[in-house]
Amino acid sequence: MLHPDTLRFLADLKGNNNKPWFDEHRSNYEIFKADFLRFVIATLNRFEQLGLSSGNRRQYNSCRTLLHRAMSSMASVYQTI
């Protein structure tokens, strides 16, 4: 589960998508980025535990696509700064 502060940071970032704000909050970004990556890794590990990585390739690929989109949207916010 993502920490509530990570979600709050992402909401703040969405509303303040500019370099001065980001520079001021860069240290927070690094903390929340690590939290988000832990969440993604834990989710992918859970997929494997549930057997989604081998037996049901279609479901596994759908789940990976959703996670990839989430990661990409987070990266795209960062890249615009």
GROMACS elastic network, one bead per residue, 0.5 to 0.9 nm:
[ bonds ]
;  ai    aj funct       b0    kb
    1     4     6  0.88985   500
    1    36     6  0.89134   500
    1    39     6  0.62024   500
    1    42     6  0.89072   500
    2     5     6  0.82677   500
    2     6     6  0.65590   500
    2     7     6  0.71970   500
    2    35     6  0.66458   500
    2    36     6  0.65082   500
    2    38     6  0.85851   500
    2    39     6  0.62591   500
    3     6     6  0.53434   500
    3     7     6  0.68851   500
    3     8     6  0.89159   500
    3    32     6  0.83148   500
    3    35     6  0.71861   500
    3    36     6  0.85350   500
    4     7     6  0.52116   500
    4     8     6  0.62023   500
    4     9     6  0.86247   500
    5     9     6  0.60096   500
    5    10     6  0.85844   500
    5    32     6  0.76998   500
    6     9     6  0.50705   500
    6    10     6  0.62894   500
    6    11     6  0.87038   500
    6    28     6  0.88817   500
    6    29     6  0.86339   500
    6    31     6  0.83523   500
    6    32     6  0.50798   500
    6    33     6  0.79652   500
    6    35     6  0.71689   500
    6    36     6  0.74804   500
    7    10     6  0.51267   500
    7    11     6  0.62810   500
    7    12     6  0.86401   500
    7    32     6  0.85048   500
    8    11     6  0.51115   500
    8    12     6  0.61637   500
    8    13     6  0.85215   500
    9    13     6  0.59723   500
    9    14     6  0.85217   500
    9    28     6  0.79142   500
    9    29     6  0.77268   500
    9    32     6  0.75190   500
   10    14     6  0.61201   500
   10    15     6  0.87077   500
   10    29     6  0.88762   500
   10    32     6  0.86083   500
   10    74     6  0.81124   500
   11    14     6  0.51166   500
   11    15     6  0.64841   500
   11    16     6  0.87112   500
   12    15     6  0.51841   500
   12    16     6  0.60782   500
   12    17     6  0.84165   500
   13    17     6  0.55489   500
   13    18     6  0.83918   500
   13    21     6  0.82526   500
   13    22     6  0.75425   500
   13    77     6  0.78725   500
   13    78     6  0.88717   500
   14    17     6  0.56414   500
   14    77     6  0.75021   500
   15    18     6  0.89831   500
   16    19     6  0.86929   500
   16    21     6  0.63840   500
   16    22     6  0.77632   500
   17    20     6  0.89638   500
   17    21     6  0.73259   500
   17    22     6  0.72662   500
   17    77     6  0.71348   500
   17    78     6  0.82934   500
   17    80     6  0.76666   500
   17    81     6  0.67325   500
   18    21     6  0.56895   500
   18    22     6  0.62181   500
   18    23     6  0.86871   500
   18    80     6  0.79556   500
   18    81     6  0.56263   500
   19    23     6  0.58905   500
   19    24     6  0.84776   500
   19    80     6  0.85647   500
   19    81     6  0.50087   500
   20    23     6  0.52080   500
   20    24     6  0.63043   500
   20    25     6  0.87858   500
   20    81     6  0.87939   500
   21    24     6  0.51952   500
   21    25     6  0.63724   500
   21    26     6  0.85566   500
   22    25     6  0.50118   500
   22    26     6  0.56299   500
   22    29     6  0.81498   500
   22    78     6  0.85203   500
   22    81     6  0.73033   500
   23    26     6  0.51027   500
   23    27     6  0.84067   500
   24    27     6  0.79790   500
   24    28     6  0.89139   500
   25    28     6  0.53474   500
   25    29     6  0.63874   500
   26    30     6  0.65052   500
   26    31     6  0.89379   500
   27    30     6  0.53075   500
   27    31     6  0.66534   500
   27    32     6  0.89074   500
   28    31     6  0.51581   500
   28    32     6  0.61785   500
   28    33     6  0.83757   500
   29    32     6  0.51911   500
   29    33     6  0.57659   500
   29    34     6  0.84785   500
   30    33     6  0.51090   500
   30    34     6  0.62923   500
   30    35     6  0.87762   500
   31    34     6  0.53585   500
   31    35     6  0.64999   500
   31    36     6  0.88990   500
   32    36     6  0.61531   500
   32    37     6  0.85827   500
   33    36     6  0.50870   500
   33    37     6  0.61953   500
   33    38     6  0.86409   500
   33    74     6  0.88064   500
   34    37     6  0.51135   500
   34    38     6  0.61856   500
   34    39     6  0.86419   500
   35    38     6  0.51661   500
   35    39     6  0.63191   500
   35    40     6  0.88432   500
   36    39     6  0.50378   500
   36    40     6  0.63454   500
   36    41     6  0.87456   500
   36    71     6  0.85184   500
   37    40     6  0.50475   500
   37    41     6  0.61554   500
   37    42     6  0.84965   500
   37    71     6  0.85307   500
   38    41     6  0.51891   500
   38    42     6  0.60416   500
   38    43     6  0.84759   500
   39    42     6  0.51706   500
   39    43     6  0.60732   500
   39    44     6  0.86626   500
   40    43     6  0.50571   500
   40    44     6  0.61979   500
   40    45     6  0.85731   500
   40    67     6  0.69527   500
   40    71     6  0.84899   500
   41    44     6  0.51626   500
   41    45     6  0.61216   500
   41    46     6  0.85575   500
   42    45     6  0.50523   500
   42    46     6  0.61325   500
   42    47     6  0.86893   500
   43    46     6  0.50252   500
   43    47     6  0.63119   500
   43    48     6  0.88340   500
   43    67     6  0.87428   500
   44    47     6  0.50006   500
   44    48     6  0.65119   500
   44    49     6  0.88038   500
   44    53     6  0.86496   500
   44    63     6  0.85594   500
   44    64     6  0.76512   500
   44    67     6  0.87777   500
   45    48     6  0.51553   500
   45    49     6  0.63530   500
   45    50     6  0.87604   500
   46    50     6  0.61817   500
   46    51     6  0.85885   500
   46    52     6  0.86573   500
   47    50     6  0.51519   500
   47    51     6  0.63209   500
   47    52     6  0.51435   500
   47    53     6  0.62549   500
   47    60     6  0.70362   500
   47    63     6  0.82952   500
   48    52     6  0.55457   500
   48    54     6  0.76300   500
   48    60     6  0.86529   500
   49    52     6  0.75335   500
   49    53     6  0.82806   500
   50    53     6  0.79664   500
   51    54     6  0.59173   500
   51    55     6  0.60507   500
   51    56     6  0.71849   500
   51    60     6  0.86512   500
   52    55     6  0.60445   500
   52    56     6  0.52027   500
   52    57     6  0.64055   500
   52    58     6  0.83949   500
   52    59     6  0.64903   500
   52    61     6  0.85843   500
   52    63     6  0.89538   500
   53    56     6  0.67522   500
   53    57     6  0.61709   500
   53    59     6  0.85087   500
   53    60     6  0.55705   500
   53    61     6  0.82370   500
   54    57     6  0.58939   500
   54    60     6  0.80066   500
   55    58     6  0.89345   500
   55    60     6  0.88670   500
   56    59     6  0.57281   500
   56    60     6  0.63611   500
   56    61     6  0.87682   500
   57    60     6  0.50243   500
   57    61     6  0.60007   500
   57    62     6  0.85627   500
   58    61     6  0.52205   500
   58    62     6  0.62753   500
   58    63     6  0.87598   500
   59    62     6  0.50812   500
   59    63     6  0.62533   500
   59    64     6  0.86202   500
   60    63     6  0.51870   500
   60    64     6  0.61579   500
   60    65     6  0.85664   500
   61    64     6  0.50162   500
   61    65     6  0.60327   500
   61    66     6  0.86676   500
   62    65     6  0.50735   500
   62    66     6  0.63899   500
   62    67     6  0.88180   500
   63    66     6  0.51784   500
   63    67     6  0.63661   500
   63    68     6  0.85796   500
   64    67     6  0.51003   500
   64    68     6  0.59815   500
   64    69     6  0.85616   500
   65    69     6  0.61619   500
   65    70     6  0.86414   500
   66    69     6  0.51648   500
   66    70     6  0.63272   500
   66    71     6  0.87269   500
   67    70     6  0.50309   500
   67    71     6  0.61779   500
   67    72     6  0.84947   500
   68    71     6  0.50620   500
   68    72     6  0.59706   500
   68    73     6  0.85257   500
   69    73     6  0.60510   500
   69    74     6  0.85430   500
   70    73     6  0.52701   500
   70    74     6  0.63562   500
   70    75     6  0.87069   500
   71    74     6  0.51547   500
   71    75     6  0.61828   500
   71    76     6  0.86017   500
   72    76     6  0.59396   500
   72    77     6  0.86023   500
   73    76     6  0.50492   500
   73    77     6  0.63569   500
   73    78     6  0.87639   500
   74    77     6  0.54337   500
   74    78     6  0.66024   500
   74    79     6  0.88510   500
   75    78     6  0.51027   500
   75    79     6  0.60717   500
   75    80     6  0.87620   500
   76    80     6  0.62800   500
   76    81     6  0.89759   500
   77    80     6  0.55097   500
   77    81     6  0.70921   500
   78    81     6  0.56062   500
